[in-house]
Amino acid sequence: MTPDRPDRSERPQMSVEDFEELVRRAPRELRNRLEFLGGRLCIRHGPLDVDEFEELAAAAPETVRLEYIKGKVEVKAMPDGNHREIFVWLAEQCMKHRPDLRLYPESGVRAEAYRKGRARADGALAPRGHFKGHGEWSGSEGILLAVEITSHDRDTDQRDRVDKPVGYATADIPIYLLIDRDNQTVVVFSDPKGGSYQQSASSPWGSPVELPAPVSFTLNTEELKDYAD
């Protein structure tokens, strides 16, 4: 971690109002199992299974984005303005170099071993029309690249830099692209084997970034400097 990275350890995962709305909307059998302690969403009486998680996620208000990582319910931060601008920048790059593909935002992916995880990727690059007829959570087959753009929240280090590379590699997604706003780097993870990516390359913002096959084009990252915060 960089020495000037802001301390986010005390930031709540959501507001009290959002938690109360989540409880109000949750399936009746899950309501008494939800707690909000120390700014974190906690589950009483043991972890939820994946089916229970999907029920809870489907009922959550739009302001609460839930993921299921390593058997735990996690809350993903809502994107801020720079996060959204970075996504648009990336979508334009993908369209320019690979007009046969689309970068789909907010993509629910069945990740991890045996597809038991539920990751809400900031972006999923796939052939046009790939997600037609899918529900909220799609299989990883056909997704060429998963994207995460770090947020300024307490969990981004563990979630995006540690857990997501494992989850996406185990799901055999060929490339995981991490746009790291804290370190102002672009990290390309590739060649998934045995539940981990065999290759990773980190480049500072402003450098050309090579995306290997099956994506096979070079990102011009100069514009990312405009979104440094």
N, C-alpha and C positions, 0 to 999 in steps of 0.2 A: 504494500500500500504506500502511496506517495505521502510525504510528511504533511503536505498542505491540504490533504483530502478532508473535507468537512466531517465533523463527528455527527453521525446519523443514528447513533445507538438508542437515542431516546425518542426518535420520531415514531409516532403511532403508525400502524399499518393502514388504518382507516379512521374516520371520525367516529365518535360515539353515535352520532345520528345515523351514519351508514350501518354501523353494527346493529343498532336497534331495528333498522329497516330490514336488514338481512334476517334477523330473528323473526320478524313479523311475517316475512314471505316464506321462510323455510318450511319444509314439510313438518307436519305436527310432531312426528316421532323424533325429529332431530332438534327441535327448538330448545329443549331443556339440556341438550348436550353442548350448546354453544356458550362460550364465555369470552369476555374481553378483559384480559389481565395484562397490566404493564404495556398497554398499547398493542397487544397481540391478540389475534383470534386463536382461541384454544378450544380443544374438543375434550369434553368430559367422558369418562367411562370408556376409555380406549379409543384408538383411531377409527375413523370411518373406513369402510371398504370402498372400492372404486364405484360401485353402483350407488351407494349412499352419497358419495361425493358428487356424482353427476346430477343427482336429484337436487342437491344443495346449490350447485353451480347454475343449474337451469332456473332456479327460483331467485337467484341473487339480483339485486337492483343493478342498473347499468353502471353505477358508480363504483361497484365492487367487482373486481376481476379475480376469480379464484383459479388456482392451479392445484394439481395433485402430484407432489414430487416426493419420491421415496416414501410413499405411504402417508404423507402428511399434507394437510390442507394449508396452502400458502396463499397470501394475498399479494397480487402484483400491482405495483403503483400505476396510477393513471398517468398517461403521457402528458408532458408539458409541451409548450410551443416549440422549443428547439428539437425535442424528440420527434414531433410531427414533421418538422421541416426536414430532418435527416431522413425520415422514411420516404418523403416525397422525392428528395434528391436521389435516393437509391432506386426507387421505382422508375424514375426517368432514365437512369443509367441502364437499368435492365431492359427497358423498352427500346432504347437506342441500339443496344448491342444484340439483344435476343428478342426480336419482335414476335417470335413464336411462343414466348413465355409471358407469364404475368406474375407480378409480385403481389400476393394476396395478403391484406392486413389482418391482424387479429385472428390468426388461424389456430383453431383448436386441434392439437395433434396427439394421437395415442403414442406415447413415447415410453422409454425404459424397457426393461426385460419383459417379455410376454405382453407388451403393449399395456401394461398395468398403470403407467403414468399418464397424466393428462397435462400437457404443456400448452400454454397459450402463447404461441410464438408471435413476436411483433410482425414478422413477415414470413411467408412461405412461397418460394419460387417454384412454379409448376407450369405445365402446358396449359394454354388457354382452355377453359371449360373443364379443367380437371376436377373441380369440386362440385360440379353439377349433381344435384340429388343427394349430397352428403348431409349429415346432421351436424351437430355442434362440434363433434370430435371425429376427426378423420384419421384413417390409417396413414402411415408414413410412406407407403408405396407411391411412387410417382412424384414425390417432393424432391427436388434436386438440391435445394438449399434452404436452410432455416436461418432466420435472422433474429438477433436480439440486440436492442439498443439500450444501453444501461440507463437506469433512472436514478435520481438522487434520493434513494430510500435505503432503509437500514439493511435490507436483505439482498441488494443487488450483487454484492461480492460473492456470497455463497451461491445464489441462484444462477446468475449469468456466467460466472467465471469457473464455477466448480461443478454444480449439478447439471446444468444444461448440456455441457459437452458430453457428459456420460449418457444422459437421457437420449440425446439425438444420435449419438454414435451407436448405442444399443438398438435403436430403431432403424439403423442402417440408412440414415439420411446422408448422402454423399458429402455435403459440405455444411458446416456451421459457421456463419459469419457473425462475429461479435464486434459491434461498434461501441467502443469503450469511451464514454464521455469523460470519465475521471482521468484516465491516462492519456486521452487524445490519441488513441491507437485504433487500428483496424486489425483484428485477429482472424485469420482464416484457418479453421480446423478442417482437415480432409483425411481421406483414406480410412474409413471406419473398419476396424477389425477387432473381434473379441471384446466388444463393449467399450472401446476407446478409439479416439482418433490417433492414427499413427503419425500424422504430420500436423504441425501448427506453425504459422508464421505471423509475426506481429510487425506492423508498419506504422510509423507516425503519420498523422493527418498531413496531407499534402503530397505524400509519396504515391506512386502508382502501385496498385494492389492487384496481383494476379489471382484470378479465380480459376482453379484447375477444372479439368473435365469432371462432370459432364456440362458445366456451365461455360467455361472456356472463353472468358474475356477479361480485359483489364479495367479496373475501376480507376477513374480519375478522382482523387479524394481532396483536391485543393479546396473545393467549396465547403468541406467540413469545418475548415478554420473559421468560417463565418458563424458557426454555431457553438464555439467554445464558450463554456460558462463555468 
